[in-house]
């Protein structure tokens, strides 16, 4: 079940950043998904010809924290 904090109707101005976050590659560890690494963000920017501002990087980091928290809660509930 997705985290309710991520299940919102995104405003048009924030939708592009949300879509970018969802497309950025995530690291994988022995226990499943890990955090988005700086090299994943750099690769995304290079591939798509974008450059995130400081606040956009902070938002991506916040999205990642919420997402990982939801993933870990889901894994612990199914164990």
C-alpha positions as CSV (number, residue, x, y, z in Angstrom):
1,X,0.0,0.0,0.0
2,X,1.5,3.4,-1.0
3,X,2.2,5.9,1.7
4,X,-0.8,8.4,1.9
5,X,1.7,11.3,2.0
6,X,2.6,10.4,-1.6
7,X,-1.0,9.8,-2.8
8,X,-2.1,13.4,-3.6
9,X,-3.3,15.3,-6.6
10,X,-0.1,17.1,-7.6
11,X,-0.5,20.8,-8.6
12,X,0.6,21.4,-12.2
13,X,3.6,23.4,-11.1
14,X,5.0,20.5,-9.0
15,X,4.1,17.7,-11.3
16,X,7.3,17.8,-13.4
17,X,9.5,17.5,-10.3
18,X,7.4,14.5,-9.0
19,X,7.6,12.9,-12.4
20,X,11.4,13.4,-12.5
21,X,11.7,11.9,-9.0
22,X,9.8,8.8,-10.1
23,X,12.1,8.3,-13.1
24,X,15.4,8.8,-11.2
25,X,17.1,5.4,-10.7
26,X,17.2,4.1,-7.2
27,X,20.1,2.1,-5.7
28,X,19.5,-1.5,-4.7
29,X,21.0,-3.2,-1.7
30,X,20.8,-6.6,-0.2
31,X,17.6,-5.7,1.7
32,X,15.9,-4.2,-1.3
33,X,15.6,-0.6,-2.5
34,X,18.0,2.0,-1.1
35,X,18.2,5.7,-1.3
36,X,18.6,7.7,-4.5
37,X,22.3,8.4,-4.8
38,X,23.8,11.6,-6.0
39,X,25.2,9.8,-9.0
40,X,21.6,8.7,-9.9
41,X,20.6,12.4,-9.9
42,X,23.6,13.5,-11.9
43,X,23.0,10.8,-14.5
44,X,19.3,11.8,-14.8
45,X,20.3,15.4,-15.3
46,X,22.8,14.6,-17.9
47,X,20.5,12.2,-19.8
48,X,17.6,14.6,-19.8
49,X,19.4,17.9,-20.1
50,X,18.1,19.4,-16.9
51,X,19.8,21.0,-13.9
52,X,17.9,20.8,-10.6
53,X,18.1,23.9,-8.4
54,X,19.0,23.6,-4.7
55,X,15.3,23.6,-3.6
56,X,14.4,21.0,-6.2
57,X,17.2,18.7,-4.8
58,X,15.8,19.2,-1.3
59,X,12.3,18.3,-2.5
60,X,13.7,15.2,-4.3
61,X,15.4,14.2,-1.0
62,X,12.2,14.7,0.9
63,X,10.3,12.6,-1.6
64,X,12.9,9.9,-1.3
65,X,12.7,9.8,2.5
66,X,9.0,9.4,2.5
67,X,9.2,6.8,-0.2
68,X,11.8,4.8,1.6
69,X,9.9,5.0,4.8
70,X,6.8,3.6,3.0
71,X,8.8,0.8,1.4
72,X,10.4,-0.2,4.7
73,X,7.0,-0.2,6.5
74,X,5.5,-2.3,3.7
75,X,8.4,-4.8,4.0
76,X,8.1,-5.1,7.7
77,X,4.3,-5.6,7.5
78,X,4.7,-8.4,5.0
79,X,7.4,-10.2,7.0
